[in-house]
Amino acid sequence: MKSDRNYQSILNHLSIIPVSYLQQIDTYLTNLTKEINQKKQNRTTILELAGSWNDLSESDFEDFLCITKKVSEDMFNKEIEIYLENNI
């Protein structure tokens, strides 16, 4: 299995690293683990938010999409108007 080979490769690399560098490696791995856990938490939060749309009726969801689209278009148009005003 590929993950077993990767694990073994990492262990082989670790075995040749001088002890004086092990603290740096431990710090790096700790930070990597925190980042991975944060990404898992973000994914869970996003999926919970996405799941909340299931509670909306079809018409409410359509209204939400229309409002979101209009706000996006309005924001985009304002940016263009500002850009044009500054360059005229």
Phi, psi and omega in degrees: 000141185295321181295326176295319178295319178297315179300314179296320178297318178297316179298319178298318178295318180297326183293339181259358180280133179298148182304327182297341179264351186297326178297320178296319179294318178298318178297316179299313181294324177297314178296321178297317179297317177299317180297317179297316179295323178295319178296321177297318179295318178299318180297317179298316180296318179296317180294324176296317178297314180299322179293335180294337178294339178298335181281346180279145172288165181299318181291321177296320179295319177297319176299316178302314180297318180296315180297316179298318179295317180296316179298318179298316180295318179298318180297317181296316180297322178296319179298320180292317180298318178297315180299316182292320180297321182286338184255004181266000000 
